[in-house]
Amino acid sequence: MVCAINPQPDDLWLDPCMGPGAFISALRNNGLTKKRIVGVDIDASPSAEDEAATTIRGVDFFDWCASTKKRFTKVVANPPYVALCKLGADLQKSVQQFHDSQDPSFALRSNYWCAFLSACLGLLKPDGSLAFVLPAAWDYALYARELRERVLSSFKSVEVHRSLEPLFPEVREGRVVLLAKGYLQTPEHAGRIDHPTATSLIAALCRPIPQTARAESYASTACDASGTRFGDLFSVGIGCVTGDVNYFLLTESQRLEHDLPTSALRPVVSKARHLVASQITKVMWDRLRRANERVWLFSPDDHAKENRAVRAYLSHGENVCNLDGYKLRNRDPWYEVPGIRFGLGFMSGMTSVGPWLSLRSMRGLAATNTLYVISANEAMTIDEQAAWALSLLSSETRRQVRATLRCYPDGLAKLEPHDISELQLLPPNRIARSREAYHRAVTLLLSGDAAAATAIADVSVVRRPKETLKVRDGAA
């Protein structure tokens, strides 16, 4: 990355989150002296590379950034990835006090990496360059849309490199390397380059995009116009495994029969037919409960076990459950159901209308392993969730689904979690009122009018523009 933005002896470099000093080491190895490098880190613990830079430790970057008069020709960084809403109060306050209220990069729904990148643009000299390791969310995060457009319109050259295998062996989530050169110069070219391996990406960083690729234009929304893997947006996991559904899953009448308090149970959805709308509300779940569906999961905590009826039901379980079975014998205690996930919604892998997402609006609602639990990899508003869920219903995604469905001997068609994760979603072109649009689309879908549902979805997603440049492994 240091080599890719052409280090020169008179450069002034910044690493805004230097950590143990990997970039500082690379700069030192390229002949840069201590006075040409500034490293900042909130961690006060010294590192071996501290003496190779003007090192500022134990200081929050945003506090330092707000007061420094220094400007830099080069910035290189691997910023932290954490939702701003999950930061500690002091760090959150630092970002909020620093930011321009009109810049969504600093909104609570944004991410630390986005705030770091936006702040560093303000420290860059004209004609300066930057190199950032970023999460795959750079390509699609809705909170970063304005920042992406700002980067693409502010630099002479922009390259987004991505490896099709994990860039770091210990981190499974996708990463990209953003190279932006010629700050505040007239934009000439930008390219997205997919590399088959991390090794080929690293080898290509110092290799320019071929001239034939440079000659083509790149739309300001090019990163948004590409398909985005469902798995880059959301994680797909199965619901909790009970080990004995007849014991652990109860209807309301069974709960009353055993006189079990609701404090010993969790509300769940356990069948595809329980997904009845774009959002599962408490009112909808209550209808399932009154219809005597299996919507209670026996899950007592220590306090609930003090209840006489709960103790009796535990004794009943010791008589009727196969405690030597694989699932139960590996639990301690046997009645604690692991893997209870809540997520932002639920999905069935087996459905005649294709995959769609039923968003969770009921607190504490979980699902069993007959359903998939969907969780967002980045913080999202409900409208953002609905906007991406609409993209799942688009004609482009439905085409991929038809090519991916696995047909089993009993005639059932199924999508496994991996299949869903690999679906490419077209980014939404609008967010406002997406919840209402998604509700209309799902209502039509479940009433049997899939074509009308898809039509609503298609007007909500960005179509791939012809002028978008996509380069694979450095070849035009």
N, C-alpha and C positions, 0 to 999 in steps of 0.2 A: 504493500500500500504506500509506503514511503517512496519507493522507487517510482511508483505509478504517477505520482504528481511532481516528479522531476525536481529533486532537492538541489538547491543552489547555495553557494557559500554565503551569500548575503541575505538569505531567507531568514525570517523570524517565524518560528514554529510554535504552535500551541497544542498541547494534549490536555483537554479539559477534565479528564478523569483517568489519570495516569496509572492508578493501581500499582502493580509491582514494577511497571516501567518497560513493558515489552516494546512500545513504540520509541521510547527514549533510547533504548538499546540500539534499535535499528537506525535512529538518527545519528547516534554516536559512531556507529559502524560506517555511516556514510560521510564521516568527517565533519559533522556539525559540532561546533563548540558549545560549551555550557551557556554562554551569553546569548546564543541564537535560539535557545529552546526554553520554553516556559511550561512547566508541568503543574497541574492543580489536582488535588485530591482531598476529599473530606476525611479520609482515613489518616490519622496522625502517625500511624506506624511507619517507620522508615523502610526504604527498600534499597537494594544494592545499586540501583541506577539513580538514586537521588542526587549524587554528586555530579552526574553527567548533564544536569539541567538546572535552571533556576527553579527550584522546587518549592511549591507552596502547599504545605500539608496541614490537615486539620481545619480546613476552611471550606465552607459550602461554595460550590462553583457559582451559583446564582448571586450570592452575596458579593463574591469577588468580581464577577462580571459586571455588576451594577456600578462598581466603583472604579474599575481599572480604566486608565486612559490608553493602554497599549492597544495596538492594532497589528494584525499578523498577516503574513503572506501565505502561510500554509497552516491548516488545521487537520489533525489526524486523531481519530477517536474510535473507541469501542464503548459507547455510552451504556449506562444501565437500562434495563428493560423492566419497568414496573409501572403499573397504572398510577397516575398522580393521586387518584382518590385513595390509594392504599399506602401512600407515604405517611410517615410520622408527621405529627402536627407541625413541628419546627421546619422540616424540609418542605412540607406543603405550603406553609406560610412564606418561606423564602421564594418559592416559585411564583406564588400569587402576587407578592409584592414587586417582583421583578417584571412581570409580563405586561405587555400591552393588552388591555382588555379586549381589543378587537381581534387578537390573534388566537384562534382556536387551538394552536399548539400548546397553549398553557392552560386550557380549560381542564377542569377536574376529570372530564371523560377522556382526556388525552393520556399520553404516556411520557415517562421521563425522557426516553430517547428523542422524542419529537421536540420537547422543550429544549434539550441540549443542542440539537441541530439548529433550531430556529435562533437560539441565543448566539450560537457561534457565527451565524451569518452576519450578525451585527458587529462582530470583532474582526471581520475579514477586510483586508485592504482591497481596493479596486485591482482587478486582474489577479487576485489571489485564487487559491485552490484548496479543496478539502477532500479528504478520504475518510469515510465512515463505514464501520461494520454496523449494519442495521438488521432488525428482524424482518422476516418476510412481510410483515404488516406494512412496510414501506410501500409496497405495491398496491395495497387495497384499503388500508385503514381509513375510514371516513373522516376521522378527526384530523388526519394528516393530508387531506386532499388539497387544502390551500397551500400547505408547505411544499407539497410535490410540485404544484403549479408554479410556486415562487422559485424553486430551485431550477426547474426547466426553463423558466423565462429570464433567469438572472445570470446564467453562465454561458460562456461561449460553447462549451462542450460538457455533456453529461453522459456518463456511462453507468449502467446498472448491471453488475455482474452477479449471476446466481449459479450456484452449484446444484445439480439435480440430486446429489447425495449430501448428507449433512456436512457443513463446513467444519464443524467441530465434532469429533467422534463422541464426546460425552453429552452433546446437546442435540436432541432429535429434531427440534423445531427448525424451520427454514431460516436461512440468513442470506443477506445480500451484501455486496460491497458497492457503495456509492462513491463514484469519482466525479467531481465537478471542478472544472478548470475555467479560468478566465472570468472571474466575478465582475459583474456589471458590464460585461462586454456583450456585443450583439450575438444572440444565439445562432449558431451555425449548424450544429448537429447534436443528436442524442441517440443513444442506442441501448437496447436491452440485450444482454448476451447471456444465454444459458449454456453452462458447461456441464459435461457428463459427470465429472468428478471434481472434488475439492482440489486435487492436485493440478488438474488442467486449468481451473480458475486461477490458482495462484501463479501458474506459469504464464497465463495470459495477461496479468495485470500490467506488465510492462510492454505488452504488445498492442499497438494501436489498432482500432477498428479499421478494416480495409477501406481504401478510398472509395470503392464502389458503394459501400454502405454509408459513408459519410455524405455522399452526394444527395441522399434521399432525405426528405423532410420528416419531422417527427412531431405529431400533434401534441399540444400542451397537455392533453389528457391521456397521453399514450400509455402511461403506467396504469391508469384507471381502466383503459379500454381492453386490456388483456384479461383473459380468463383468470380467475383466482380459485385455487384449490379450496374445496370445502374444508379440508383438513387444516389449511392455514388459518382459517377463520374460527373453526370450531373443533372441539374434540368430540369423538363419538365413542361412547362406552356402553356396555350392557348394564341394565339395572341390576339390583341386588339379587343374589342367588340364595334362596331360602333354605334349601336342603330337604325340605318336606313341605310342599305347598298346602297340603291338606291340614297341616297343623299351624303353620305360620300365617297363612292367608285366611282371613275370616270375612264373612258377610256381617252386616249389622245384626241380623237375627242370631248368628252364632256368638257374636260379642255379648248380646243380651242374655243368651242362654247360659253363658259361662260367667255372667255378671262382671265382665272385665271393664275396668275404668279406661277411658280414652287416653289417660296418661301413660298406659302401658302399651299403647299401640301408635303406629304412624299411619297417616293417610297415604295411600298409594294408588296408582293406576297399574293394572296388571294384564290388560288385554288391548289389542288394537282397537276394538270397538269402544273402548273407554276414551279414545281420542276423538271427541265429537265436535270440536270447534278450533278456530285459530288460536284461542287462548283458553286454558282450563282455569276456570274461576272456582271459588269456594261454592258458589251456587250450583255450578255444573257437577262438581264432585258430590255435593249433597244429593243431587238427583240420582247419581249412581248408587249412593249409599241407601237411599230409600227404595231403589229398585232391587235391593239385596244382591248387588254385585260384590265380588271379593275386592274390597277397597281398604281393608285394614290389615296392617302388618304387625304381628306380635313382636314387640321390641322393648321389653321392660328395662328400665334403668334401676339402679340400686334402690332408689326411693320407692319406685313402683313395686318392687319385690316385697316390700313390707305389707302390701295389701293381701288380705286373706285369699281373695279370689285369684289373684295372680299366682300366689304360692300353690294353690290347688291346680291351676292350669299347667304350671311347670311340672308338678307331679304327674299330671295326666300325660304330658309330653314324654316323660321318662318311660311310660308304659306303651305309648302308641308309636313313638318315633324309633327308627332304627339308629340308635346312637353309635353303632359300629360302622354305619355307612360313611363313605369317603368324606362327604361335606361336613357331617356333624362331628365325626371323631377328631377332626383336625381343628376344632374350635375349642376355645377355653374362655368362658364356659360355652357349652354346646348350643345354648339358645341365643347367643349374641350373633345377629346377622351382620356380616361385614359388607363393605362396599355399598353402603346406602348413599346414593348421590342425588343431588337436587337439580343442578344444572339450570339452564334457562328454558328448557323445553324437552319434549319427548317425541319419539319417532318410531314407527314400526318398519321393520325390514321387509315384512311380508304384507303387501297391500295391493289391491287391484288397481288403485289409482296412482301408484308410484309414490316415491318418498315425499313427505311433506312434514312440516314442523308444527307441532302443537305447543305454543308457548305457555310457560307456567306463570300464572299470576296468583296462585294460592301458596301462601307461606307453608313451608315444611312438607310439600307434596313430593313424594319420591316415586320410583317405578321399580318393578321387578324385572327379571332378566328376559321376559318375553318382549320387552321394549328396549329401545336405545335411549340413553340419556345424553342430551346434547349440551355442551358447555362452551361458552365463548372463550377464546384464547386471549382476547383483549376486552376491556370494559366497553360495553355498548349500551346505548339508550334503547328503550323498547321500540322506538321507531326505526332505529338502525337494525335491530334484530329482525323486525318485520320486513324491512327493505331487502335484506339478504334472503330471508325466507321466501319472498316473492320471486327472487332470482332462481330459487330452486324449482319453481313452477314454470319457468320460462320454456319456450319451445326448444331453445338450444340445450338446456339441461335435460329436458325430457328426451331429446334425441340421444344423448349420452346414456341415459338410463336404459333405453330400449336396447342399446348395444351391450350393456353391462349385466342386465338381469340374469340371474342363474335360475334355470328351470330344474326343479327336482322331479324325481320319478312320480311323486304323487300329484304332480300338476301344479304345485305351488311355485311361484316365482319369488326370489328373495335377493335382497341386497345385503351383503355383509358390511360391517363397519368400515373395512378397508375400501370397499367399492364406493361407499358414500363419501369417504374422505377424499377420494381421487376425482370426484366430480368437479368440473370447472364451472364456476359461476361467473356470469357477466355482472360487473359492478352496477349498483343502482345509479340512476341519473337524478334521483330525487329521494329525499328522506322524509320531508314533512308529510304528515298524514299517511304514512306508509301503513300504519296499524289499521286504519280504516280500509285501505285498498286491499290489504292482506285478508282482512275479515271477509270482504266481499268475494275475493278469489276462493278462499277455502270453503265458504258456504256453497258456492257454485260447484266446486270440485266434489264435495260430499253429496250434493244433490244429483250428481251424475253428469254435469255439464263441464267436463274437463276442458273442452275447447274454449269456453268462455273464461274459465279460470286462467288458462294460459294466455289468452288475449290481454287480460288485465296485467299479468306479469310481464308480458313483452313490452308494454309501453313504459314499464318502470325500470328497465335495464338499459345500459349503454350498449350500442352495437359497435362492433369492431370497425374503426374507420379504415379505409383502403390505404391511407397514407401512413399508417402505423408501421414503424420499422421494428422488426424482430430479427435479431441475428443469433444464430446458434453456434456456440463454440468458436466464435471469431470469424465465421464464414458468412458472407452475405447471402 
